[in-house]
Amino acid sequence: MDADVRQMTWTELAAVCTNLEKACTKQLRGEEATTFAKLASFYESRREPQADAKIEELVALIDADLAEGYPSANEAAQAAEDRGSKRALLWGEKATKLLKSLLVRYEKQGAKLTEETGVFVCEICGFVYVGSAPPEVCPICKVPAFKIHPVRKEAI
Amino acid sequence: MHAVRNLRLCTKDCVCLFICPTGATNTETGQIDFDKCLDGCRLCVDACPSGAIYLVSSTYPKPQTTEDAVAERLFALANSKAAQEDLARSIAHGSDDPALRQICKVVEMSSRIIAEDLWRESGYIIAQSDAAEQLVEAMLAEYGAEEGFPVEAVQAFLNGRR
């Protein structure tokens, strides 16, 4: 089953392209990686921020993934004995739960949540960590800590 | 198929310099000279005491296929992750609070990484897959005439495949 370009959002198109950019980089095909990076930038440049976006909307989408999206996909992957998809779903579901927890904690604590501590994201699986230093090995995908990066506050 | 040095693992024992018949492993950048490297030779790969050299293939097999029922659900999740990235970006755009913007950046990054992985498992794992090739062709057909679309690079990519 192929994706339909005409039905994909700008960010979906960008995400397929950044994924292929990473694959080309790992194959040391620099020119092709650059082509996919350019495609991703083209689609990202088309995006318009939505006015009055709220954290609650974001949490609602995450809740829907956890309540329906992941269970339904897991069931299909299980029926197809598709271990690759099961792996991606397992990692993605865990990272999604951490994103929900991050947003819920931010809603309660506000800026205090990250006032005296760092926030980190694993570049492989999307694992999120709030603390002073990331774990030595990613608890979701088991990659070493050098692939878990700090996300800093920007001065405005 | 040429050899590549993983600079994070290399312990500079230089056995690759001793064994390479063409001098490809001896460069000022620390990386192997791919043009000098002999296709599939692998003497340095086997000789390296720290396991820091590996071979990169020039051809790849077609990836495993994903069943439609699975792919459909992976697409749906990837679509939701993209919507979450967009929302986080919009929230950050409408705020001047550095802490909120930091949280939004985390959500954007993580959602993108999760989405990329879903695409990977639904047939788009490498650019050599039929699905990826057809997607790029469709992108060119649909958006090729628009300003900013990298037409030449995309055509060069597709020509390289034929």
Interface residues (C-beta under 8 A of the other chain):
Chain A: M1 D2 A3 D4 V5 R6 M8 T9 T11 E12 L13 A15 V16 T18 N19 L20 K22 A23 C24 Q27 L28 R29 E31 E32 T34 T35 F36 K38 L39 F42 S45 R47 P49 Q50 A51 D52 A53 K54 I55 E57 L58 L61 I62 A64 D65 G69 Y70 S72 A73 A76 A77 A79 A80 D82 G84 S85 R87 A88 L89 W91 G92 A95 T96 L98 L99 L102 L103 Y106 G110 A111 L113 T114 E115 V119 V121 C122 E123 I124 C125 G126 F127 V128 F146 V151 R152 K153 E154 A155 I156
Chain B: V4 R8 F34 V56 S57 Y60 Q64 T66 E67 D68 A69 V70 A71 E72 R73 L74 F75 A76 L77 A78 N79 S80 K81 A82 A83 Q84 E85 D86 L87 A88 R89 S90 I91 H93 G94 D96 D97 P98 A99 L100 R101 Q102 I103 K105 V106 V107 M109 S110 S111 R112 I113 I114 A115 E116 D117 L118 W119 R120 E121 S122 G123 Y124 I125 I126 A127 A131 A132 Q134 L135 V136 A138 M139 E142 Y143 G148 F149 P150 A153 V154 A156 F157 G160
